[in-house]
Amino acid sequence: MTTVIESDKAGAVPPKKRGREGRGVLGSTGLYLATGLCALLFLVPFYLIIRNALSTDAEITGEEWQFFPTHIRWGNITELFDDPTVPFARSLWNSAVVGVLHTAGTLLVCSLAGYGLARIPYKHADKIFYAVLVTLMVPAAVTFVPSFVLVSSLGWVDSYRGLIIPGLFSGFTCFLFRQYFLGFPKELEEAARMDGLGYWGAYWRIVVPNSLNFFAAMATITFISGWNAFLWPLVIGQGEDSWTVQVALSSYMTNQTVNFHLIFMATAISILPLVLVFLFLQRWLVQGVAQTGIKG
Amino acid sequence: MSTTTTRDVARPAPAKASKAGPRRGLRGTTLNFWLFTGPFLLGLVIFVYVPIGWSVWLSFFEARYTVTPSKFIGLDNYRQMLTNGAFVDALVTFTVFAAIIVPVTWALSLGLALMVHRLRFMKAFFRSVFFLPTACSFVAASLIWKMSIFSGVRFGLANTVLGWFGVENIAWLADPDPPWYWLVIVTVRLWLQAGFYMILFLAALQNIPPELYEAAAIDGAEPGWQTFRHITLPQLRATSTAVILLLLVAAYQAFDEFFNLLSKTTWGRPPLVELYYTALGENQDYGAGSAGAVVLTLLICVVTLLQGRLMGFGRGDESK
């Protein structure tokens, strides 16, 4: 964009060209300085986690601020998993199970529904779509009281079922899939239908294999939100055995006996999987977010 | 763009179905529709509609320590929640929070998007850096903020830096007067969510046709503030509206950072934290909790609709 403006400017108003370019160099140095400074501020918390995770308590809470730990203590990792006060390993396992099943289930259920709403003609489809849209108005977090009442009357408190199943039916994810399928080239499916495939066959053999990018983006987003979810796991995971990693982390806020270096090692481990996912799938993720249908 | 596709798809489809005519085919289509959407809709009814309905029903009953209420008490739960200072305070807390976080996040994410958009080298690197905090959970971020940056003692980063300038230690979270806790709460959320909204703005910036800027340049508009005000900002209108709406809804759902940063305090409680303590705290008052949830849901719907009206949500889409 900038290049376009500048070249055009240069062509349109030749006498001012030199001055403009001078400002351009100065401006772009300033731009990089400002962006770099912001980036540094955004990275400070990550640095603090790593620094604290690999320090001793004395170094973290010392009178004099130390920017670097004097020596790196990898032993904090094993110490964390040996610590009996918080079942951290168990909570990691719970989060992994819940995260994977939550993602797989949400994608399956919501993509099917999104496809049905986008592609299969049915006279009441509009009304049904509005019924889905209405649920977007009521954020899931607000309904945690009634949802807890329901789930506890089903006897699902403290179980994987309670942690996973109520979250699968996301009106928002269904909506995003519908929007995506509306833009999916129809010709591909029509060719498949000619060949005698039903909706079901066309969906699995043509639509899904050609939509893997979008599925990957949605999977990433769903997994991240599942891994980071806090309120619902806090409400449902009442016993320590069904804590997710976020609930376990939160318990450090109230648990006075836990040491600082363990808290930060736990924090570092809890965000590591997502940071890795981010670095590897960054492009898809950005595309996915940008594609969510709210672009201007 | 989405609206036009909806029409394109919706119109020919029924026509074709009726032209094809055979009853069996139609019924098969209906069956297929339910095959695809059935599981989702069933779950939606059970896990969204039933809880909401149950909540409304429960809110008229006395339901302490039990989810099967016995005594009908009409609007007493509502009266209790709306006259009990704590819940009303929570609504005020939310209003203050939204009034700060929505414009600040909007401005920061737009600013970051404009900066990243103009970069020629290392664009992807900076975009990733700003987006990276989205990977962090509110719980993890709260831990860093509370125990490492805004710790009330000297070893916290903020107090250490202030100490270099001779400023006394500030008890960031332990004292509501002066309300420094707002700084902690706002910065943690800003750090976590600005990158996400930056991506939305970046996508929108890329969609602005360059010809607009060329035309403006020919008309003699200075690049910078003038083009920003007269071209960039109006072109971002639809995205801005969506971002503000999302920010408002996200602010309404604020729970994690308040719960983790201020759990033991009686001040600075947004509605969800208050509801959490009402319904699942010592009282386990599901009736009052449900009444609060109903009030909150209605409030969100009203605010969302109002905001949509005021800012013309979706209007940007239609004009395209």
Interface residues (C-beta under 8 A of the other chain):
Chain A: M1 T2 T3 V4 I5 E6 D8 K9 A12 S28 L31 Y32 A34 T35 C38 A39 F42 L43 V44 P45 F46 L48 I49 N52 I60 T61 G62 E63 W65 V109 C110 L112 A113 Y115 G116 L117 A118 R119 I120 P121 Y122 K123 A125 I128 A131 V132 T135 M137 V138 P139 A141 V142 T143 F144 V145 P146 S147 F148 V149 L150 S152 S153 I165 P166 L168 F169 G171 C174 Q179 L182 G183 K186 G198 Y199 W200 Y203 I224 W227 N228 F230 L231 L234 V235 Q246 L249 S250 Y252 M253 T254 F260 I263 F264 T267 S270 I271 L274 V275 V277 F278 L279 Q282 L285 V286 V289 A290 Q291 T292 G293 I294 K295 G296
Chain B: S2 T5 T6 V9 A13 P14 K16 A17 G28 T29 T30 N32 F33 L35 F36 T37 P39 F40 L41 G43 L44 I46 F47 V48 Y49 V50 P51 I52 W54 S55 L58 V67 T68 L112 M115 V116 H117 R118 L119 R120 A124 F126 R127 S128 V129 F130 F131 L132 P133 T134 A135 C136 S137 F138 V139 A140 A141 S142 L143 I144 W145 K146 M147 S148 I149 V153 R154 F155 L157 T160 W191 G195 F196 I199 L200 L202 A203 A204 L205 N207 I208 P210 Y213 E214 A217 I218 P223 T227 Q235 L236 R237 A238 T239 A242 V243 L246 V249 Y252 Q253 F255 D256 F259 N260 S263 K264 L272 L275 Y276 A279 L280 Y286 G289 S290 G292 A293 L296 T297 I300 C301 T304 G316
